[in-house]
């Protein structure tokens, strides 16, 4: 055999036998419990891009909506506790065991906390067909039309916000559940739903376009993205504090050192000025924090959910 041919064959064999020199690790999987296009999904994608830069590897979003977040939580629980699969957790998921007999966990605290991301500002949105420019006018209209209103909810948190408002004002409304804001908003804009208490970022663009009206925000202070809109407290409606945080969790039994490393990576991502600005433009106030801080928030809000469900008489289904 010609010497060049022999060298070619040998080189080919060596190339076929050698391990890949630049093999990339599998992407980190970030499970989001809402459909694509909603407030939580949009925020998760901002954080995923920043986290990808911080760890120098891909972070991919997997949307698993449904059952108030239980489907996404079940997928996380089934994943290996190696830090390669994470969950974008919602505050409302702390209430799942209180309202679902088949909840995938007895307490959200069974998941491994990584870090708080921040808290959404919520708003009270109504269709323009409702002849109300203020909260007081809305209450008067609802009292004059008993049983005529329906309230769209995309998460357990939105249900809590609506229930608190109805209780504080003595009003009644029919709840219409959706899988998330991306499905809810078209019906609200079309007038098939009358009112929604949801993240400011989900409806603000429609308010600016004249397709919806935002009567108030539910945060203690006015939100920077709509400073002209009064809070419910300013409108004279006193409600309980609404858990509205967004956070990152790892599977149960994830080693503490892995969770701590992920927490540091996420902290680096949230310190990025561009990332923080993008999140604040979505009316999400960035907080961050170590795993223990998130664990404390989860414990507090789990109790708050249990009290809310009990006092509201919401059946476990």
N, C-alpha and C positions, 0 to 999 in steps of 0.2 A: 504494500500500500504506500502511496506517496506520502512523504513526511508531513506535508501540510494537511492532508486528509486525516492522518492519524491524530495530529494535534487538535483538529477540529472536533473529532469524535470524543477525544478525552475531555476537551473543554465542555462539550455538550453534556457529558455524563456528570462532570463535577457541578455544573450549573443546575442540573436536575436533582442532584442529591443534596446540595447545600441548602440550609434553611434560609428563608428570605431575610436579607440583611436589614430591611427597613419595614418590618411588619408593624402595622398600626394596631393598637388595642381596640377592642370593640367599643363603639360609642357608648357614652353614658345615656341611659334612657330616663327621660323625665315624663312621668305619667301625669296628665292633666285631666281632672274629673269633669270637665265641661266641654262642649263642642268647640270646634275651631271658630275663631272670630269674636268670641265674647270677651268681657273684661279680664277674667282670670287667664284665659288663653293668651291674650295679647301681652299681659304682664309677664307670664311665664316665658314667652318667646324672647322678650327683652332680656330677662335674667339668664335664659339658656345661652344666648349669644355671648353675654359677658362672662358666664361661667366657663364656656368653651375656651375663651381667650385665657382665662385665669389658670386652667388646667392643661391648656395646649392639646386638647383633643375634642372630638365632636360631642355635642350634647343634642340629642334628638328628642323632639316632642312626640308623644303618643297620646292622642285624645281618646279617653274612655269614659264618655258621659253616661249618666243614668243612675237611678236609685239614690239620688242625692249625694253621690260620690262613693257609694258602697262598691260599685263595680270596679272603679279605679283602685280603691283600697284593697280589694281582694286580689287584684293583679300584683300589687306591691307585696302583700303578705306571701304570695306564692313565689316571689323572686328570691334568689340567693342573697344572703346578707353580706355582700361583698363590696357595697358602695357603687355598683354599676347600674342599679335601678333606684330611682328616687320618685317621690310623689309630691306634686304641687298640692298642698293641703289647704282646705278652706276652713274658716272658723266654724261654719255650719256643720262640718263633718263630725264635730264633737257631739252633736245632737243625734247622730244616726242611731245609736243603741237605744235611745229613749223613744224613738218612733218606729223602729223596724225590729220585728221579732227575729228576722233572719240576718241581723247585722253581722258583718264579718269580724267584728271585734266587740268585746264587752266595754272597752273604753279606748278612745283614741290614743290614750297614753301607752297602749300596747305597742304602738309603732315607735320607731326610734327617732327622737327629735334631732334635727340638724340645725335649723336656724329659722327664726322669724324673718320674713322679708319686709312686710309693712302692712298697713291698714288702708282699706278703701274708704273713701267718703261715699255715703249713700245719699240718694236724692228721691224726692217724691215727684213722679212724673204722671201727667194726665194727658189724655187726648184733647185736642183743642175743641172738640164738640162739647166738652164739659164747660159750661159757662162760669168758670171760676178763675180769677186772677190771683187770689190769695188762698191760704189755708182756711181762713174763716169763711170765705165764700164757698169753698168746696164743702165744708162741713154743713153749711146751710143748705146747699143744693142736695147733698146726700140725705139730709133729714126730710127734705121736701119730696124726695123720690125713694122711699124705703123699698129695699129689695131690688132696686134697678141697677146697682153697681156690681161689676165684677173686678176682681183684683188678680192680676197676672203675677205669678211667682216662678222664678227660675232656680232658686236654691232654698234650703231650709232657712238660711239667714234672711232671705227676702220675706219668707213666710213669717218669721219672728218679727221683722220690722213692721209688716202690715198688721199683724195681730196686736202689737203694742199700740199702734196708732188707732186702730178701731176700738180697742179697750179704753184708751185715754179719751176718746171723743164720743164714745157710746154709739158708734155707727155699726152697721152690718154690711157685709159684702160677700159675694160668692167667690171662692178661691178657684183660680184656673191654673193648674201646675204645668210648667214647661221644663224641658231638659236644661235650658240655659238661656242667657240673654240673646244669643244669636237667633234662637227660634221665637223668643218672646217679643222682641222689638217689632218685627213686621206686623204682628197682630195688634200691638198697641198703636202703632202708626196708622193702621187701617181702621182703627176704631172698634175692632172686635173685642178688645179689652179696654177698660176705662182708666185704670190706675195701676202703677207699679212702684214699689219701693225697692230700688236696686242701685248698683254702683253708678256714681255720677258719670263715669266714663262711658257707660253703655248707652246713655241717652243724650249726652250733651250736644253731640253733633246734630241730632235731630231737633233739639231745642233751638239751636242757632239757625237751623233751616226753616223753622216755623212749623215743623211737623208735630212737635210735642211742646208741652209747657212744663217747666220745673217750678213747683210751688215752694219747695223748701229743701234744705239738706238736713241730714240726721246727725251730723257730727256736732261735738260740743262747740266748735268754732266754724265760721264760714270757710268754705274751701277756696283755695287760691285760684282755681280754674274758673270759678263762677262767684266772685266775691260780692256780686250784687244780689245774690239769692239769700234770703234769710234762713236761719235755722228753725227747726220745729219749736225749739224752746223760745226763740224770739217771737214766734207766731202764737205763743201761749199754750202749746201742747207739750206736756211733760211726759216723756217716755223713759223707759229704762235704758241703760247703756247697751248698745248693740255690738256684739262681737263681730268684727269685720276683717280680721287679719288673714293674711296669706302667708304660707310657710312651707318649708321643705322638710320632708320626712324620708327616712330610710326604712328598709324592712325590719320587722322585729328581730331581736338578737344580733343586730349589727354590732360588731365590737366597738367599744368606746373610742379607741384610737382612730378607727375609720370614720366614725361620726364627727370626731373633733377635727380631723383633717378636712372633711367635707365642709364643716362649718367655717374653717379658716379660708378655704377656697371661695366659698360663697361670700364671706365678708370682703375679700379682695374684689370680687365681682361688683358688689354693691357700693364699694368706695369709688368706682369709676364715675367721674362727673357726668359723662354722657348718659350712662345707664341711669343714674339717679334722676337726671333731668327728664328722660323719657318716661320713667315711672311716675314722677310727680305730674307730668302732663296728662297722665291717665288718672289723676286724682288718687294716687296711691302714695301715702306718706311712708317713706323708707325708714325702717327701724333697724333691722339686723339683730344680732345678738347670739350668744352661745347656746348650745343645746339645752343647758339647764334652765335658761330663761324661757325658752319655748315650752319646756316641760311644765313650768309653773303656770304659764298662760293657759295651756291645755287643761290642766287640773282645775283652774279657776272657772274656765268657760264650760267645762263638762258639768260642773255643779250648777252653773247658771242655766244650762239647757235643761237639766233635770227639773229644776224649779219651774222654768217656763212651761214645759210640757205638762207638768202636773197641775199647775195653776190654770192653764188654758184648757184643760180637759181634752187634750189631743190624744186620740186613741193610738195604741201601738198596733201597727198593721204588719 
